[in-house]
Amino acid sequence: MDKSVFLEDMDAFAYRDALSSGEAIVLIPVGSLEQHGTHLPLGTDTILSRHFAEGVARRLGALVAQPIAYGYKSQQKSGGGNHLSGTTSLDGTSLIAMTRNLVKSFLKQGVRNVVFVNGHFENYQFLYEGIDLALEESGIGPGAKQSVLLLSYWDFVSQDTLAQVYPDGFPGWDIEHGGVLETSLMLHLEPARVAMDRLVDGPAAVLPRFDRLPVVPERTPATGCLSSAAGSSADKGGLLYDQVVADLALDLVGELALEPAAVPA
């Protein structure tokens, strides 16, 4: 059995040894507890970000911290809306504070590079703010050896992969919530958690080009999904996962000046 890359499985002394080289990389998955329709679990964003972090960590010899499992408020144009049952969110101040504390703690322990692997669209700018505040408070500026990277896994999906996953044309990231991408990834990584017999096929959401608050609930499809997951498959999920993990790992090798041999072919 492969050695675990998860900090939760390590004892404190093994972790101290991992830090002793001064080159340790810790990946932090970030997700949400958010409705994903009738066929996917509430924890989908966290589940997927954790799997991507694990895949990259195994290639780089890095470690994976426990995830941030709650995210910023779901927005109607990207997640169906914070008004939907099951969606349980943090406000921006809370997510910023949590991120700030984690960054300061890991860097103080001697981690060389912290990498946030985001899996919930609405989180990004609050993660950015928390990282920026932590670095400022820690006195870590340009040219420092320690650093923090922030990314969302879908930004690494290639155009070629999109063409194979969506042969009839990609509908756009703005309505890819509970759709083919997330469902295919879950079918590949966690098939027991997917209820394809409960999938409701229907037209994609048609939303205005502005946000209105309070939201107009009827603008969100009754399923909570913004596009249909019909056409999802484990094979598509495997293609997405393998391509994203490979490209993400290669980018980190280049950015962090790691040995290329750290990434298996």
C-alpha positions, 0 to 999 in steps of 0.5 A: 500500500502506498504511503499516505501523503495526508498530514492527518495520518502522520505523527508529529515526529514524522512530520517534524522529520519531513520539515527538516529538509527545509523544502517541505510543500504542503497542499491545502484543499479548499471546498465547500458544503454546497448543494450539487443537485439530486445526484451528487453529495453536498461535499463534492467541492471538498472531495474533488479538491482533496483528490487533486491535492493528493494526486499532485502531492504523490508526484511531488513528494509533498504533503496534504493538509486537512481541507477547509471544508466550508466555503464562501457563500454560494452565488446564484450565477455560479453555485445556484445560490446560498438560499438552497437547502444544504448549502452551509457557508462562511462569510468572507471575514471568516474564510479570510481569517481561517486562511490567514491563520493556516498560512502563518502557522504552516510557514512558522513551522518551516514549510517552504511552500504552501499551495491552496488547491481550490474547488469552490468558485466563490472562495478565490478572492477571500483565499487571496486576501487571507494569504496576502494578510498572512505574508504581510504580518509575517514579514515575507515579501518579494524574494523570500524563500517561502511562498504561497500558491493559490489555484483552482483546479479547473484552470488546468483543464486543457482545451483538448480535454474539454473537446473530448469531454464535451463533444457537442461544445463546452457550455462555459464555466459559468454554468458548470455546477453539478454538470458533466465535469463534476459528475464525471470526476466523481464517477471516476474518483468516488462512484459510490457517492454518485446517484446517477439514477436520481440525475434530472436532465434539463436545460441549462440555467439562463441567468442575467448578467448581473447579481440581484440581492435578495436573489430571485429563487425561481431563476435557479433550476429546481434541481440546483444544478446550472447545467445537465450532467447527462453524458457524464462518465467515469472515463471522462472523469479519468481523462480530466483527473489525469490531465489536470494532475499531470499539468498542475504538477508540471507547473509546480515543478517549474514554479518551485524549481523542483527536480523534474524527476519528482514527476513520474512520466 
